[in-house]
Amino acid sequence: MSRSRFESLTCFYYLLRRCTVALRADKQGPHRVAFDKNKARILKTQSVCGICGKPVDVRLKAPNPLAPAIDHIVPVSKGGHPSAMENLQLTHAQCNRQKSDKLFNSKQATAEPKVIGNRNLPQSRDWASYEGK
């Protein structure tokens, strides 16, 4: 294969990859304006993280893990509306990052796990007091 043909194929695959990546609806188009308006409204009216329940300081800026972030309750990738006020909540950037694109339910967070795995085994060597039998 000649060098020019190789370069043209490389360029073609690069452009193909760039064109197939779709931007999220809250990052472009008509939902962007509505998202920005709702974000400003949430930052003015809410003060508690929707995930961990602790206060959020809206004066903190982006590199700080406790900086404010806007979370989609039902992720856009799971069919949630990108700019609906009912689907947005104030969170810490760290909490939002840990939640990622998962569906979070506060009842699930407090409920006992049904499947025993390495993460919910007893943390002590006293296995006699373990109630997960």
C-alpha positions in Angstrom: 0.0 0.0 0.0 1.4 3.4 -0.9 2.0 6.0 1.7 -0.6 8.4 0.3 -3.3 5.7 0.2 -2.4 4.8 3.8 -2.7 8.5 4.9 -6.0 8.9 3.1 -7.4 5.7 4.8 -6.2 7.0 8.2 -7.9 10.3 7.6 -11.1 8.6 6.4 -11.3 6.4 9.6 -10.6 9.4 11.8 -13.4 11.5 10.1 -15.8 8.5 10.3 -15.1 8.1 14.0 -15.6 11.9 14.6 -18.9 11.9 12.7 -20.4 9.0 14.5 -19.9 10.4 18.0 -23.1 12.2 19.0 -23.1 15.0 21.5 -25.4 14.8 24.5 -28.7 16.8 24.1 -27.9 19.0 27.1 -24.6 20.1 25.6 -26.1 21.3 22.3 -29.3 22.5 20.6 -32.5 23.7 22.2 -32.0 21.7 25.4 -28.8 23.6 26.2 -30.6 26.9 26.8 -33.2 25.2 29.0 -30.5 23.3 30.9 -28.5 26.5 31.6 -31.7 28.3 32.9 -32.6 25.4 35.2 -29.0 25.1 36.4 -29.0 28.7 37.4 -32.3 28.2 39.2 -31.1 25.2 41.1 -27.9 26.9 42.2 -30.0 29.7 43.6 -32.7 27.6 45.3 -31.1 24.4 46.5 -28.3 24.0 49.1 -28.2 20.3 49.9 -26.6 17.5 47.8 -29.2 15.2 46.3 -27.0 12.2 46.7 -25.3 12.4 50.1 -27.6 14.9 51.8 -24.8 17.2 53.0 -24.7 21.0 52.3 -23.1 22.2 49.1 -21.1 25.4 49.0 -21.9 27.1 45.7 -18.9 29.4 46.0 -16.4 26.6 45.4 -15.0 26.1 41.9 -14.4 23.2 39.6 -11.2 21.5 40.7 -12.6 21.1 44.3 -14.4 17.8 44.7 -17.0 19.5 46.9 -17.8 22.1 44.2 -21.5 22.2 43.1 -22.5 20.1 40.1 -25.9 19.5 38.4 -26.9 15.8 38.3 -29.5 14.1 36.1 -31.6 12.0 38.4 -32.4 9.6 35.6 -29.2 9.7 33.4 -29.6 11.0 29.8 -28.0 7.7 28.6 -30.9 5.8 30.4 -33.6 7.9 28.8 -33.8 10.8 31.2 -34.8 14.2 30.0 -31.7 16.4 29.4 -33.2 19.7 30.7 -36.4 19.0 32.7 -36.3 20.6 36.1 -37.8 17.4 37.6 -34.7 15.4 36.4 -32.1 17.8 37.7 -30.7 18.1 41.2 -27.8 19.8 43.0 -24.9 17.6 44.0 -21.2 17.7 44.9 -18.9 17.1 41.9 -17.5 14.1 43.7 -20.9 12.6 44.5 -22.0 13.1 40.9 -18.8 11.5 39.5 -19.2 8.5 41.8 -22.9 8.1 40.8 -21.9 8.3 37.1 -24.7 7.0 34.9 -26.3 4.8 37.5 -29.9 5.0 38.7 -29.6 6.0 42.4 -32.4 5.3 44.9 -32.0 6.4 48.5 -33.9 3.3 49.6 -31.3 1.1 47.9 -28.5 2.8 49.7 -29.9 2.1 53.1 -31.2 -1.5 52.4 -29.1 -4.5 53.2 -27.4 -6.1 50.2 -29.1 -9.3 49.1 -26.0 -10.9 47.6 -23.0 -11.5 49.8 -19.8 -10.4 48.1 -16.3 -9.3 49.1 -17.4 -5.8 49.8 -20.0 -6.6 52.4 -18.2 -9.3 54.4 -17.4 -8.5 58.0 -14.5 -6.3 58.6 -13.3 -8.0 61.7 -11.9 -11.5 62.4 -14.8 -12.3 64.7 -16.9 -14.4 62.3 -19.1 -15.7 65.1 -20.9 -12.3 65.4 -21.6 -12.2 61.6 -25.4 -12.3 61.1 -25.3 -12.9 57.3 -25.7 -16.7 57.6 
